[in-house]
Amino acid sequence: MQISTNPGGLVFHFSSIKRLSSDVLVAAPLGQGIVHKKQLSDEWVENNEGLPDRTHINRLQVYEDQLYACSNKGLFSCKDEQWSTTELAVSCYQYKKYNEVGVAGTSCGLWYTEGAEWNLMMRSDVIVYDFLYLPQYVVLGTNEGLSILDRLTTSWMHFKIGSSVTSLAVHHGRIIGATEHGELFVGNQRGKFERYLIGKMFIFSIVTRGNEVFACTDRGLYRLSYIGNQISLMALKIGCQVTDVDMDDRFFYIATLFDGVQQLNRL
């Protein structure tokens, strides 16, 4: 363990933030492993025991107080501040857990596990950056664009848009995502998708927290909503480049590129 030399705020390029428990935050500085701290403390502590050298964290996830790290070296889990491999050794971009089943988006498709062994679920020919496992559909954000599997008919719909779709959410019955070019990617509820550049804004990711969906952008943090039938973005925090967000009943915890981890009152 090593204490940060930046007391009062770790000004690294953060890519992910998670509230691990009622008083612990975990964050991923780009290319510098993982750090954590008590919410009331000014000291960030490195937590890289068990991670291979040159591990780049793509996403952090928490399920039932269990911390996971999606990385270029695979998927890792943390117990008692010690990281160990889940035996998924390919680049991992997203991990979600459905009861006892773990599902991961990787550099070679969507994989699942019900214990220690991982198995290919679908699409080993694409990079899966994010996915939605819905009652009727499986939606993949890939290096080609978007792929949707109808689980009832087992038929695919592919939307090759010349850009990667790197994050996904469902909002008001529509599939919404962000592309590698910072565009907002929105289903029009007529079987097609539209891409929007919102001024000069670059959208890093679309994030679901509870029943709300947020856009993390180079202009700040925005909440997605609708005015009539038109999607709109309501500013929550502007003036910083936001890459990720987590929250509890009182605060937003915001990962930024140049301003460390920010805390914003939800009231």
C-alpha positions as a Markdown table, in Angstrom:
| # | Residue | x | y | z |
|---|---|---|---|---|
| 1 | Met | 0.0 | 0.0 | 0.0 |
| 2 | Gln | 1.2 | 3.5 | -0.8 |
| 3 | Ile | -0.3 | 6.8 | 0.3 |
| 4 | Ser | -0.8 | 9.4 | -2.4 |
| 5 | Thr | 1.6 | 12.3 | -2.3 |
| 6 | Asn | -1.4 | 14.6 | -3.2 |
| 7 | Pro | -3.2 | 15.1 | 0.1 |
| 8 | Gly | -6.5 | 16.9 | -0.4 |
| 9 | Gly | -7.1 | 15.7 | -3.9 |
| 10 | Leu | -5.5 | 13.3 | -6.4 |
| 11 | Val | -5.3 | 15.3 | -9.7 |
| 12 | Phe | -4.8 | 12.4 | -12.1 |
| 13 | His | -6.7 | 11.6 | -15.3 |
| 14 | Phe | -9.5 | 9.5 | -13.8 |
| 15 | Ser | -11.4 | 7.0 | -16.0 |
| 16 | Ser | -13.7 | 5.4 | -13.4 |
| 17 | Ile | -15.2 | 6.0 | -10.0 |
| 18 | Lys | -17.2 | 3.7 | -7.7 |
| 19 | Arg | -18.7 | 4.0 | -4.2 |
| 20 | Leu | -17.7 | 0.7 | -2.7 |
| 21 | Ser | -19.4 | 1.1 | 0.7 |
| 22 | Ser | -21.1 | 3.8 | 2.8 |
| 23 | Asp | -17.7 | 5.4 | 3.5 |
| 24 | Val | -15.2 | 4.1 | 0.8 |
| 25 | Leu | -14.6 | 5.5 | -2.7 |
| 26 | Val | -12.6 | 3.6 | -5.3 |
| 27 | Ala | -11.2 | 5.3 | -8.4 |
| 28 | Ala | -9.0 | 4.4 | -11.4 |
| 29 | Pro | -6.4 | 7.0 | -12.5 |
| 30 | Leu | -5.6 | 6.4 | -16.2 |
| 31 | Gly | -2.6 | 4.0 | -16.5 |
| 32 | Gln | -1.9 | 4.1 | -12.7 |
| 33 | Gly | -3.9 | 1.3 | -11.3 |
| 34 | Ile | -6.5 | 1.8 | -8.6 |
| 35 | Val | -6.8 | 4.0 | -5.5 |
| 36 | His | -9.2 | 4.2 | -2.7 |
| 37 | Lys | -10.0 | 6.4 | 0.3 |
| 38 | Lys | -12.4 | 7.0 | 3.1 |
| 39 | Gln | -14.9 | 9.7 | 2.2 |
| 40 | Leu | -13.9 | 11.9 | 5.1 |
| 41 | Ser | -10.2 | 11.4 | 4.4 |
| 42 | Asp | -7.9 | 13.5 | 2.2 |
| 43 | Glu | -5.5 | 10.6 | 1.6 |
| 44 | Trp | -5.9 | 8.3 | -1.4 |
| 45 | Val | -4.2 | 4.9 | -1.0 |
| 46 | Glu | -2.9 | 2.8 | -3.9 |
| 47 | Asn | -4.5 | -0.6 | -4.2 |
| 48 | Asn | -2.6 | -2.5 | -6.8 |
| 49 | Glu | -1.6 | -5.7 | -5.0 |
| 50 | Gly | -2.1 | -8.6 | -7.4 |
| 51 | Leu | -2.6 | -6.6 | -10.6 |
| 52 | Pro | 0.0 | -7.2 | -13.4 |
| 53 | Asp | 2.3 | -4.4 | -14.4 |
| 54 | Arg | 1.0 | -1.9 | -17.0 |
| 55 | Thr | -2.6 | -2.7 | -16.2 |
| 56 | His | -5.0 | -0.2 | -17.6 |
| 57 | Ile | -8.4 | 0.0 | -16.0 |
| 58 | Asn | -11.3 | 0.4 | -18.4 |
| 59 | Arg | -14.2 | 0.2 | -15.9 |
| 60 | Leu | -14.8 | -0.5 | -12.2 |
| 61 | Gln | -17.9 | -2.4 | -11.1 |
| 62 | Val | -19.3 | -3.2 | -7.7 |
| 63 | Tyr | -21.8 | -6.0 | -6.9 |
| 64 | Glu | -22.8 | -6.8 | -3.3 |
| 65 | Asp | -19.7 | -5.0 | -2.0 |
| 66 | Gln | -17.5 | -7.0 | -4.3 |
| 67 | Leu | -15.2 | -4.8 | -6.4 |
| 68 | Tyr | -14.3 | -5.8 | -10.0 |
| 69 | Ala | -11.8 | -4.2 | -12.4 |
| 70 | Cys | -12.2 | -4.5 | -16.2 |
| 71 | Ser | -8.8 | -4.1 | -17.7 |
| 72 | Asn | -6.5 | -4.6 | -20.7 |
| 73 | Lys | -5.1 | -7.7 | -18.8 |
| 74 | Gly | -8.5 | -9.2 | -18.1 |
| 75 | Leu | -11.2 | -9.1 | -15.3 |
| 76 | Phe | -10.0 | -9.0 | -11.7 |
| 77 | Ser | -11.8 | -9.1 | -8.4 |
| 78 | Cys | -10.7 | -7.6 | -5.1 |
| 79 | Lys | -10.9 | -9.2 | -1.6 |
| 80 | Asp | -9.2 | -7.8 | 1.5 |
| 81 | Glu | -7.4 | -5.3 | -0.6 |
| 82 | Gln | -5.8 | -8.1 | -2.7 |
| 83 | Trp | -6.6 | -8.4 | -6.4 |
| 84 | Ser | -6.9 | -11.8 | -8.1 |
| 85 | Thr | -7.8 | -12.9 | -11.6 |
| 86 | Thr | -11.2 | -14.3 | -12.5 |
| 87 | Glu | -9.5 | -16.4 | -15.1 |
| 88 | Leu | -10.9 | -14.1 | -17.9 |
| 89 | Ala | -7.5 | -13.2 | -19.4 |
| 90 | Val | -8.5 | -11.1 | -22.5 |
| 91 | Ser | -9.1 | -7.4 | -22.6 |
| 92 | Cys | -12.3 | -6.7 | -20.7 |
| 93 | Tyr | -14.4 | -3.5 | -21.1 |
| 94 | Gln | -17.6 | -4.2 | -19.2 |
| 95 | Tyr | -18.8 | -6.6 | -16.5 |
| 96 | Lys | -22.3 | -7.2 | -15.2 |
| 97 | Lys | -23.7 | -9.7 | -12.8 |
| 98 | Tyr | -27.2 | -11.3 | -13.1 |
| 99 | Asn | -27.8 | -13.3 | -9.9 |
| 100 | Glu | -25.1 | -16.0 | -10.1 |
| 101 | Val | -24.2 | -15.4 | -13.7 |
| 102 | Gly | -21.4 | -13.0 | -14.7 |
| 103 | Val | -21.3 | -11.5 | -18.2 |
| 104 | Ala | -18.3 | -9.7 | -19.7 |
| 105 | Gly | -17.8 | -7.6 | -22.8 |
| 106 | Thr | -14.3 | -8.4 | -24.2 |
| 107 | Ser | -11.9 | -7.9 | -27.1 |
| 108 | Cys | -13.3 | -11.2 | -28.5 |
| 109 | Gly | -17.1 | -11.1 | -27.9 |
| 110 | Leu | -19.4 | -11.5 | -25.0 |
| 111 | Trp | -18.5 | -14.1 | -22.4 |
| 112 | Tyr | -20.3 | -15.6 | -19.3 |
| 113 | Thr | -19.5 | -17.6 | -16.2 |
| 114 | Glu | -21.6 | -19.4 | -13.6 |
| 115 | Gly | -18.5 | -20.3 | -11.5 |
| 116 | Ala | -14.8 | -20.4 | -12.3 |
| 117 | Glu | -15.0 | -21.3 | -16.0 |
| 118 | Trp | -15.7 | -18.7 | -18.7 |
| 119 | Asn | -17.6 | -19.6 | -21.9 |
| 120 | Leu | -18.2 | -17.7 | -25.1 |
| 121 | Met | -21.8 | -16.4 | -25.3 |
| 122 | Met | -21.8 | -14.7 | -28.7 |
| 123 | Arg | -19.9 | -12.7 | -31.3 |
| 124 | Ser | -16.3 | -13.7 | -30.9 |
| 125 | Asp | -15.6 | -11.7 | -34.1 |
| 126 | Val | -16.1 | -8.2 | -32.5 |
| 127 | Ile | -14.9 | -6.1 | -29.6 |
| 128 | Val | -17.8 | -5.7 | -27.1 |
| 129 | Tyr | -17.4 | -2.4 | -25.2 |
| 130 | Asp | -20.8 | -2.4 | -23.5 |
| 131 | Phe | -24.0 | -4.5 | -23.5 |
| 132 | Leu | -27.6 | -4.6 | -22.3 |
| 133 | Tyr | -29.1 | -7.9 | -21.4 |
| 134 | Leu | -32.9 | -7.2 | -21.7 |
| 135 | Pro | -35.9 | -9.6 | -21.4 |
| 136 | Gln | -36.4 | -9.8 | -25.2 |
| 137 | Tyr | -33.0 | -8.5 | -26.6 |
| 138 | Val | -29.3 | -8.6 | -26.1 |
| 139 | Val | -27.8 | -5.3 | -27.2 |
| 140 | Leu | -24.1 | -5.1 | -28.0 |
| 141 | Gly | -22.0 | -1.9 | -28.4 |
| 142 | Thr | -19.1 | -3.0 | -30.5 |
| 143 | Asn | -16.2 | -1.7 | -32.7 |
| 144 | Glu | -18.6 | -2.0 | -35.7 |
| 145 | Gly | -21.5 | -0.1 | -34.1 |
| 146 | Leu | -24.6 | -1.8 | -32.6 |
| 147 | Ser | -25.8 | -5.4 | -32.8 |
| 148 | Ile | -29.1 | -6.5 | -31.4 |
| 149 | Leu | -30.1 | -10.2 | -30.8 |
| 150 | Asp | -33.8 | -11.0 | -30.6 |
| 151 | Arg | -33.8 | -13.7 | -27.9 |
| 152 | Leu | -37.2 | -15.1 | -29.0 |
| 153 | Thr | -36.3 | -15.6 | -32.7 |
| 154 | Thr | -32.5 | -15.8 | -32.3 |
| 155 | Ser | -32.2 | -13.3 | -35.2 |
| 156 | Trp | -29.7 | -10.5 | -35.4 |
| 157 | Met | -29.9 | -6.9 | -36.4 |
| 158 | His | -26.6 | -5.1 | -37.2 |
| 159 | Phe | -26.2 | -1.4 | -37.4 |
| 160 | Lys | -22.7 | -0.8 | -38.8 |
| 161 | Ile | -22.2 | 3.0 | -38.4 |
| 162 | Gly | -18.4 | 3.3 | -39.1 |
| 163 | Ser | -17.8 | 4.1 | -35.4 |
| 164 | Ser | -17.5 | 2.1 | -32.2 |
| 165 | Val | -20.4 | 2.3 | -29.7 |
| 166 | Thr | -18.6 | 2.4 | -26.3 |
| 167 | Ser | -21.4 | 2.8 | -23.8 |
| 168 | Leu | -25.1 | 1.9 | -23.6 |
| 169 | Ala | -28.3 | 2.6 | -21.6 |
| 170 | Val | -32.1 | 2.4 | -21.9 |
| 171 | His | -33.9 | 5.6 | -21.3 |
| 172 | His | -37.7 | 6.1 | -21.6 |
| 173 | Gly | -37.9 | 2.9 | -23.7 |
| 174 | Arg | -35.1 | 4.0 | -26.1 |
| 175 | Ile | -31.6 | 2.5 | -26.5 |
| 176 | Ile | -29.1 | 5.3 | -26.0 |
| 177 | Gly | -25.3 | 5.2 | -26.3 |
| 178 | Ala | -22.1 | 7.1 | -27.0 |
| 179 | Thr | -19.8 | 6.6 | -29.9 |
| 180 | Glu | -16.0 | 6.8 | -30.0 |
| 181 | His | -16.3 | 10.2 | -31.7 |
| 182 | Gly | -18.3 | 11.7 | -28.8 |
| 183 | Glu | -21.7 | 11.5 | -30.5 |
| 184 | Leu | -25.0 | 10.7 | -28.8 |
| 185 | Phe | -26.5 | 7.6 | -30.4 |
| 186 | Val | -30.3 | 7.4 | -30.0 |
| 187 | Gly | -32.9 | 4.9 | -31.1 |
| 188 | Asn | -35.9 | 6.6 | -32.8 |
| 189 | Gln | -38.4 | 3.8 | -31.8 |
| 190 | Arg | -39.0 | 3.1 | -35.5 |
| 191 | Gly | -36.2 | 0.5 | -35.9 |
| 192 | Lys | -33.4 | 2.9 | -36.7 |
| 193 | Phe | -30.8 | 4.9 | -34.8 |
| 194 | Glu | -29.7 | 8.5 | -35.2 |
| 195 | Arg | -26.4 | 10.2 | -34.2 |
| 196 | Tyr | -26.1 | 13.7 | -32.8 |
| 197 | Leu | -23.2 | 16.0 | -32.3 |
| 198 | Ile | -24.3 | 18.4 | -29.5 |
| 199 | Gly | -22.5 | 21.6 | -30.4 |
| 200 | Lys | -18.8 | 21.1 | -29.8 |
| 201 | Met | -19.5 | 18.7 | -26.8 |
| 202 | Phe | -17.7 | 15.4 | -26.7 |
| 203 | Ile | -19.5 | 12.6 | -24.8 |
| 204 | Phe | -17.2 | 10.2 | -23.1 |
| 205 | Ser | -19.8 | 7.9 | -21.8 |
| 206 | Ile | -23.5 | 7.3 | -21.0 |
| 207 | Val | -23.9 | 6.0 | -17.5 |
| 208 | Thr | -27.0 | 4.5 | -15.7 |
| 209 | Arg | -27.3 | 5.0 | -12.0 |
| 210 | Gly | -30.5 | 3.8 | -10.4 |
| 211 | Asn | -33.3 | 5.0 | -12.6 |
| 212 | Glu | -31.4 | 7.9 | -14.0 |
| 213 | Val | -29.1 | 8.2 | -17.1 |
| 214 | Phe | -26.2 | 10.6 | -17.3 |
| 215 | Ala | -23.9 | 11.9 | -20.0 |
| 216 | Cys | -20.3 | 12.3 | -19.0 |
| 217 | Thr | -18.7 | 14.9 | -21.3 |
| 218 | Asp | -15.8 | 17.2 | -21.9 |
| 219 | Arg | -18.1 | 20.1 | -20.8 |
| 220 | Gly | -19.3 | 18.5 | -17.6 |
| 221 | Leu | -21.9 | 16.1 | -16.2 |
| 222 | Tyr | -25.5 | 16.1 | -17.6 |
| 223 | Arg | -28.7 | 14.3 | -16.7 |
| 224 | Leu | -30.7 | 13.0 | -19.7 |
| 225 | Ser | -34.4 | 13.9 | -19.8 |
| 226 | Tyr | -37.1 | 14.6 | -22.4 |
| 227 | Ile | -38.9 | 17.7 | -23.4 |
| 228 | Gly | -41.9 | 16.4 | -25.3 |
| 229 | Asn | -40.5 | 13.7 | -27.6 |
| 230 | Gln | -37.1 | 15.3 | -27.8 |
| 231 | Ile | -34.1 | 14.2 | -25.7 |
| 232 | Ser | -32.4 | 16.9 | -23.7 |
| 233 | Leu | -29.4 | 17.3 | -21.4 |
| 234 | Met | -29.7 | 19.1 | -18.1 |
| 235 | Ala | -26.4 | 20.4 | -16.7 |
| 236 | Leu | -25.5 | 19.2 | -13.2 |
| 237 | Lys | -21.8 | 20.1 | -13.2 |
| 238 | Ile | -20.0 | 22.2 | -15.8 |
| 239 | Gly | -16.5 | 23.4 | -16.3 |
| 240 | Cys | -14.7 | 20.1 | -16.1 |
| 241 | Gln | -14.1 | 17.0 | -18.2 |
| 242 | Val | -16.2 | 14.2 | -16.7 |
| 243 | Thr | -15.5 | 10.6 | -17.5 |
| 244 | Asp | -17.6 | 8.7 | -14.9 |
| 245 | Val | -20.1 | 9.2 | -12.1 |
| 246 | Asp | -21.5 | 7.3 | -9.1 |
| 247 | Met | -23.9 | 8.4 | -6.4 |
| 248 | Asp | -25.6 | 7.7 | -3.1 |
| 249 | Asp | -28.6 | 9.4 | -1.5 |
| 250 | Arg | -26.7 | 12.6 | -0.8 |
| 251 | Phe | -23.9 | 13.1 | -3.3 |
| 252 | Phe | -22.7 | 12.6 | -6.9 |
| 253 | Tyr | -19.0 | 11.3 | -7.0 |
| 254 | Ile | -17.5 | 12.5 | -10.3 |
| 255 | Ala | -14.4 | 11.3 | -12.0 |
| 256 | Thr | -12.7 | 13.9 | -14.2 |
| 257 | Leu | -9.7 | 14.1 | -16.5 |
| 258 | Phe | -8.0 | 17.2 | -14.9 |
| 259 | Asp | -9.8 | 18.0 | -11.7 |
| 260 | Gly | -9.5 | 14.8 | -9.6 |
| 261 | Val | -12.6 | 13.3 | -8.1 |
| 262 | Gln | -15.3 | 15.8 | -7.4 |
| 263 | Gln | -18.2 | 15.6 | -4.9 |
| 264 | Leu | -21.5 | 17.3 | -5.7 |
| 265 | Asn | -24.5 | 17.6 | -3.5 |
| 266 | Arg | -27.6 | 16.0 | -5.0 |
| 267 | Leu | -30.0 | 18.3 | -3.3 |
